[in-house]
C-alpha cells in the first residue's frame, strides 16, 4: 500500500512515541478513514510481513528517524539493558519500529535454533609472527612469553599483544647517518576470526583486525619509521622526530603525530580515517601530498589514483578498535561479510534481494553471534537457521 507522506511521518512519530495530541488525532482520523488504512496500521504495529516492512521502510527518512530514536531512548550507557538484550540492531524506522516492538514485547517467539548462536564465539587475539628466514611463530593470548625476534632483540607476547623493547631515537654523528642501515623486518599476520596488537620499539601501538598483514622493522631507521599494511589496522603513533609512514598498495600515509585507521580490504581503494593529529596521503602513482583533518575520511582510489576526502562521523569506521561493531545504513550483505570474518562462519541468503536490506545498529564485538541473529530475526521476520558454523537467512 502506498501511503501519503504526512501519514508516513505521523506513523513514524507514533512508533517513536512522539506524537502531540493534535497529531494523534490526525493519525486516528487517517486510520479510521478506510478499512485498508486500519488494517495496514494494525499490521504494522503488530507483526507484518518482511516485504511490507521493507516497502514501508524505503518510503521514510530512516537516517533521521534513527537519530531521533537514539536521542530519545538511548541516553543510557552502552552496556545498558537496552543493548544487552539485543536491541542491538534498531532498524531504520518503519520496519523498525520493529526494533522498538522487539524490545518491548515478550510475546514474540524466536526459533530455538537461534540459541545455537551462543556457541559461536567472536574472534580471539591470535597471530603469526614471521621472522627472518621465514621462521614462523604462533602467538596466542597466554601468559607472558619471550619471543626472540633476532640475535639481539627479545619481544614479549602477552594478553594478545606483541611488545618490542623500547629503543629511544638518539642523535648520532653525520658519519653514522651516512652509513647504510641494516633493516631487519618482522611480519605479523592475522587470519579470519583473529585480531592482535603490537607495540613497536618507538612506543607506537597498532591494533590489527582480522585478515591483516603488517610488515615492519624490528628497529626503525635513524631517519624514518616505515611499515607496510594489507588489511585493516588502527595506529596510535608515538611522537618522534622521525616521520611515520604506512605503505599500502594504493598509496602512502604519512603522519605528523596522530591517531588513525587504515583499511585496505577493498581492492578498489584504501580508506583512511583520521581521529586526531595530522596526516598526509600520497597516491602510489603521484608525488602530490594531500593533507586531511581530524574527523575526515579519505579514499585513495585505485582506478584513477585520486584522493577523495569526506567529512563524516568516524564512529562506525573506528568502533571495531574499541570493541563495538557499529553500522550506519549498511546493507545486510556488507554486515554479513564482516560477521563472517569476525565470527569465522559461513552465512548465505535464500534470495539475493535480502542482501540489499539496510540496517543501522550497534553491537558488542566481543559477544557471541546469537544476540545479533536474534535481533535480525525478530525485527525483520526473517528466518535464520544455524547448522554448525553455517547460517542461512531466508524470507518467511
Secondary structure as UniProt FT lines:
FT   HELIX           5..15
FT   TURN            16..17
FT   HELIX           21..32
FT   HELIX           35..45
FT   HELIX           50..57
FT   TURN            58..59
FT   HELIX           62..73
FT   TURN            78..79
FT   HELIX           81..84
FT   TURN            85..88
FT   TURN            95..96
FT   HELIX           97..104
FT   HELIX           112..119
FT   STRAND          124..130
FT   HELIX           132..134
FT   STRAND          136..140
FT   STRAND          145..148
FT   STRAND          154..158
FT   TURN            159..160
FT   STRAND          161..163
FT   HELIX           174..178
FT   STRAND          185..189
FT   TURN            192..193
FT   STRAND          194..199
FT   TURN            201..202
FT   STRAND          205..208
FT   STRAND          213..217
FT   STRAND          224..230
FT   STRAND          232..236
FT   STRAND          243..247
FT   STRAND          251..263
FT   TURN            267..268
FT   STRAND          269..283
FT   TURN            284..285
FT   STRAND          290..292
FT   TURN            294..295
FT   STRAND          296..301
FT   TURN            302..304
FT   STRAND          307..311
FT   HELIX           315..318
FT   HELIX           319..322
FT   STRAND          324..331
FT   HELIX           332..343
FT   STRAND          346..349
FT   HELIX           352..356
FT   STRAND          358..364
FT   TURN            365..366
FT   HELIX           370..380
FT   STRAND          382..387
FT   TURN            388..389
FT   STRAND          390..395
//
